[in-house]
Amino acid sequence: MTGFTHATVLQSEVVELLDPRAGSVVLDGTLGGGGHSEALLERGAQVIGTDRDPRAVAAARARLARFGEAFRAVRADFRDAENVLRSLGIDRVDGALVDLGVSSPQLDVGERGFSFSRPGPLDMRMSGEGETLADLLERVDVAELTRILREYGEEPFARPVARAIHEAVKRQGARNLDTAALAEVISHAIPRKAWPRSIHPATRTFQALRIAVNDELGALAAWLEVLPRVIAPGGRAAAISFHSLEDRMVKRAFQTLTRTCTCPPGLPVCACGSNPEFRQVTRKAVTASETEVARNPRSRSAKLRAVVKVR
C-alpha cells in the first residue's frame, strides 16, 4: 500500500492554475501517489480520483484517508471520466486534471516490465489487465510495429528496430525475452554513432510500446473530447504531458476549445459569430523550475497547460 511513492510534478503550479475553492469538486484522472489530490484537498476541494493501476488507488486511499468523505477513489481509466461521474451522481465538476505518462513506482519495479534498466517480463500494462507487451509483439507484423515506433516514439530507426524485434520474437518467443534482452536487441539495431547522447538508445522504443499497450493516446483523446460536457461554467481543466505527442494533442484540443474566430483568413470582419466556451489560462506551457528539476530530474520534460470554461 505505502510502497507506491511517486514524486509529484508541478504540484504548486497545478493548484494555482486549477484554483480550487472550498467545496469545489475536482476530478483527478491520474491519481498516481495522490500528491496532486492531496494539495487540492488541503485547499478545501472535494476530490474524485481515478487511476487504472490498482496499486495507485490503494496507496492514494491510504495516504488521503484523513480527508474522509472529501476524497473518493475509483479504479478506472480517465477516458471514462463521464461514466465515473455519472455513477457517482455528478453531472459536472469544477476542475479536471490528468498527469500523463508513467509514474516512478511503475518504472522502478522491474516486475511491471516498463523499464529497460531493471530486467522484467514484457508486460507494461498499467492496469494489470488486457494485452501484455509480449502479446502485442507476438501479434503485430513488422509494418505495424514500424508504425508504432515511428508514430508513438518518433524513433528515426523505426524500421530496422522493428525488424530486429520481430526477428528476436520469432526466434525466441516474446515470453522468453525480458526487458533487458529487448533493450539489447533495440540498441544493436541502431548504429552506434547514432545513439542519443542523453538517453538510452531503447528509450524511444520503450515509450512507443508502452503507449501502444495502454492505448494512452486514445485515452487522452477521449478525455479531451468530454471536457465540454463535464466541466461546469467557471471550472478549469489542466493536463501535464511528458512528450511531444501528448503535448501536441493537448495544445491543439485547447486551441480548438478556445478559438475565438473560425472565419477563413482574409475576411475583413468576423462573420462566424464565434463565442467559445473556454478561454486559455496558459498561453505557453508551464514547465518545472530549476529547483524542481534538480530535486526530480523526471520533471524536466513536463509541460502543463490549462483552460477555463467561461460559459
C-alpha positions in Angstrom: 0.0 0.0 0.0 2.5 2.6 1.1 5.2 1.3 -1.3 3.7 3.4 -4.2 5.7 6.5 -3.7 5.7 9.0 -6.6 7.3 12.4 -6.8 4.5 14.8 -7.7 5.4 17.0 -10.6 4.4 20.7 -10.8 2.2 20.4 -7.7 2.0 24.1 -6.7 1.5 25.1 -10.3 -1.4 22.7 -10.7 -3.1 24.1 -7.6 -2.6 27.7 -8.8 -4.0 27.0 -12.2 -7.0 24.9 -11.1 -7.6 27.5 -8.4 -9.8 25.2 -6.2 -12.2 26.8 -3.7 -13.7 25.4 -0.6 -16.4 22.9 -1.6 -15.5 22.8 -5.3 -15.3 19.3 -6.9 -12.2 18.3 -8.8 -11.6 15.2 -10.9 -8.0 13.9 -10.6 -7.9 11.5 -13.5 -4.4 10.1 -12.7 -4.1 9.6 -9.0 -0.6 8.2 -9.0 0.7 8.6 -5.5 -2.0 11.1 -4.6 0.2 14.2 -4.5 -1.9 16.4 -6.6 -5.1 15.3 -4.9 -3.6 15.9 -1.5 -2.7 19.5 -2.4 -6.2 20.1 -3.8 -7.8 18.7 -0.7 -5.7 20.9 1.5 -7.2 23.8 -0.3 -10.7 22.7 0.7 -11.7 21.0 -2.5 -13.5 17.7 -2.8 -11.6 15.3 -5.0 -12.7 12.3 -7.0 -9.6 10.4 -8.0 -9.3 7.7 -10.7 -6.4 5.5 -11.8 -6.3 2.3 -13.8 -3.4 1.0 -11.6 -4.9 -0.7 -8.5 -1.7 -0.1 -6.6 -2.0 3.6 -7.1 -5.7 3.6 -6.0 -4.8 1.6 -2.8 -1.9 3.9 -2.0 -3.9 7.1 -2.5 -6.7 5.8 -0.3 -4.3 5.1 2.5 -2.5 8.4 2.1 -5.6 10.5 1.9 -7.8 8.7 4.4 -7.6 11.6 6.8 -9.7 13.7 4.4 -12.7 11.4 5.0 -15.6 11.8 2.6 -14.0 14.8 0.8 -11.9 12.2 -1.1 -13.2 9.3 -3.2 -11.0 7.0 -5.2 -12.3 4.9 -8.2 -10.3 2.3 -10.1 -10.9 3.5 -13.7 -9.3 4.8 -16.8 -9.5 8.6 -17.1 -11.0 8.1 -20.6 -14.2 7.0 -18.7 -14.4 10.3 -16.7 -18.0 11.0 -17.8 -19.2 7.5 -16.8 -17.4 7.7 -13.4 -19.0 11.0 -12.6 -22.4 9.7 -13.7 -22.0 6.6 -11.5 -21.5 8.9 -8.5 -24.5 11.1 -9.4 -22.4 14.0 -10.5 -23.1 15.9 -13.7 -20.2 18.4 -13.8 -17.1 19.2 -11.9 -15.2 22.5 -11.1 -11.8 21.1 -12.1 -10.3 18.2 -14.0 -6.6 17.1 -14.2 -4.6 14.4 -15.9 -0.9 13.8 -15.3 0.1 11.7 -18.3 2.7 9.1 -18.8 4.2 6.5 -16.4 4.8 7.0 -12.7 8.0 6.4 -10.8 6.7 3.3 -9.0 5.8 1.7 -12.3 9.2 2.5 -13.8 11.1 1.4 -10.7 9.6 -2.0 -10.2 11.1 -4.4 -12.7 8.2 -6.9 -12.5 6.0 -4.3 -14.1 8.0 -4.5 -17.3 8.3 -0.8 -18.0 12.0 -0.3 -17.6 15.0 -1.4 -19.6 17.3 -0.7 -16.7 15.5 -3.3 -14.4 15.0 -6.8 -16.0 11.4 -7.9 -16.0 8.7 -9.6 -18.1 7.4 -7.9 -21.3 4.3 -6.6 -19.6 3.9 -2.8 -19.4 0.2 -2.9 -18.5 -0.8 0.0 -16.2 -3.9 -1.8 -15.1 -2.5 -5.3 -14.9 -5.3 -6.4 -17.3 -5.6 -6.9 -21.0 -2.9 -7.5 -23.6 0.7 -7.5 -22.4 3.7 -6.3 -24.4 4.6 -9.9 -25.1 1.1 -10.5 -26.5 1.4 -7.4 -28.7 4.8 -8.4 -30.1 3.6 -11.9 -30.9 0.6 -10.4 -32.8 1.9 -7.5 -34.9 3.9 -7.7 -38.1 7.0 -5.6 -39.0 4.9 -2.9 -40.8 2.6 -2.4 -37.8 5.5 -2.4 -35.3 7.3 0.2 -37.5 4.2 2.4 -37.4 4.0 2.2 -33.6 7.7 3.0 -33.2 7.6 5.9 -35.7 4.3 7.5 -34.5 4.5 6.9 -30.8 8.2 7.0 -30.2 9.4 9.2 -33.0 12.1 6.7 -33.5 14.2 7.6 -36.6 15.4 4.0 -37.0 11.8 2.6 -36.6 12.1 0.1 -39.5 15.4 -1.6 -38.5 14.4 -1.7 -34.9 11.0 -3.2 -35.7 12.6 -5.8 -37.9 15.2 -6.7 -35.2 12.4 -7.1 -32.6 10.3 -9.1 -34.9 13.2 -11.5 -35.7 14.0 -11.9 -32.0 10.4 -12.7 -31.1 10.2 -15.2 -34.0 13.4 -16.8 -32.9 13.0 -16.9 -29.1 9.3 -16.2 -28.4 8.3 -13.0 -26.7 7.8 -14.8 -23.3 11.4 -15.9 -23.4 12.6 -12.3 -23.6 12.8 -9.9 -20.8 13.1 -6.1 -20.8 16.9 -6.1 -20.6 17.2 -8.5 -23.5 14.7 -6.4 -25.6 16.7 -3.3 -24.8 19.8 -5.1 -26.2 18.0 -6.1 -29.4 16.9 -2.4 -29.9 20.3 -1.0 -29.1 22.1 -3.3 -31.6 19.6 -2.3 -34.3 20.6 1.4 -34.1 24.0 2.4 -35.5 26.4 3.1 -32.6 27.2 6.5 -33.9 23.5 7.4 -33.9 22.9 6.6 -30.3 21.4 9.5 -28.4 23.8 11.2 -26.0 21.5 11.9 -23.1 19.1 8.9 -23.2 19.4 5.1 -23.6 19.0 4.1 -27.2 16.0 2.0 -26.3 14.1 4.9 -24.6 12.0 5.9 -27.6 11.0 2.4 -28.5 10.0 1.5 -24.9 7.9 4.7 -24.8 6.2 3.8 -28.0 5.5 0.2 -26.9 4.1 1.4 -23.5 1.8 3.9 -25.3 0.6 1.1 -27.6 0.0 -1.4 -24.9 -2.0 1.0 -22.8 -3.7 3.0 -25.7 -2.6 6.1 -23.9 -3.3 8.5 -26.8 -6.7 7.0 -27.2 -7.4 7.7 -23.6 -6.2 11.2 -23.8 -8.3 11.9 -26.9 -11.4 10.6 -25.1 -10.7 12.8 -22.0 -10.2 15.9 -24.2 -13.5 15.2 -26.0 -15.6 15.0 -22.9 -14.3 18.2 -21.2 -17.0 20.5 -22.5 -19.6 18.2 -21.0 -18.1 17.5 -17.6 -16.6 21.0 -16.7 -19.1 23.4 -15.1 -19.0 27.1 -16.1 -16.1 28.7 -14.3 -14.4 25.3 -14.0 -10.9 24.6 -15.2 -9.1 21.7 -16.9 -5.4 21.0 -16.8 -3.1 18.4 -18.4 0.6 17.6 -17.7 2.3 15.9 -20.6 5.8 14.4 -20.9 6.4 14.0 -24.6 5.6 15.9 -27.7 2.8 13.7 -29.0 0.7 14.2 -25.8 1.6 17.9 -25.6 0.6 18.5 -29.3 -2.8 16.8 -28.7 -3.5 18.9 -25.6 -2.3 22.1 -27.2 -4.5 21.6 -30.3 -7.5 20.5 -28.4 -7.3 23.5 -26.1 -6.8 25.8 -29.1 -10.0 24.4 -30.6 -11.9 24.9 -27.4 -10.8 28.5 -27.1 -10.8 29.5 -30.8 -12.4 32.9 -31.0 -12.9 33.0 -34.7 -13.4 30.3 -37.3 -13.7 32.5 -40.4 -11.4 31.9 -43.4 -8.3 34.0 -43.4 -8.6 37.3 -45.3 -12.2 38.3 -44.3 -12.3 42.0 -43.4 -14.6 41.3 -40.4 -15.6 38.3 -38.4 -18.7 36.6 -39.8 -18.8 33.4 -37.8 -20.0 34.9 -34.6 -17.8 32.5 -32.6 -18.4 32.6 -28.9 -16.1 29.9 -27.4 -17.0 28.2 -24.2 -13.4 28.1 -23.0 -10.5 30.6 -22.5 -6.8 29.8 -22.3 -5.4 30.0 -18.8 -1.8 29.3 -20.0 -0.6 31.0 -23.2 2.5 28.8 -23.1 3.2 25.5 -21.4 4.2 25.8 -17.8 7.4 23.9 -17.0 9.2 22.8 -13.9 11.6 25.2 -12.1 15.3 24.6 -11.9 14.8 23.7 -8.2 12.2 21.1 -9.0 14.3 19.6 -11.8 17.3 19.3 -9.5 15.1 17.6 -7.0 13.3 15.4 -9.5 15.0 15.0 -12.9 12.0 13.3 -14.4 10.1 16.7 -14.2 12.4 18.2 -16.8 10.1 17.2 -19.7 6.8 18.0 -18.0 4.5 20.6 -19.7 1.4 21.9 -18.0 -1.5 23.6 -19.9 -4.9 24.8 -18.7 -8.2 26.2 -19.8 -11.2 27.7 -18.0 -14.8 27.3 -19.1 -16.3 30.8 -19.3 -19.9 29.9 -20.1 
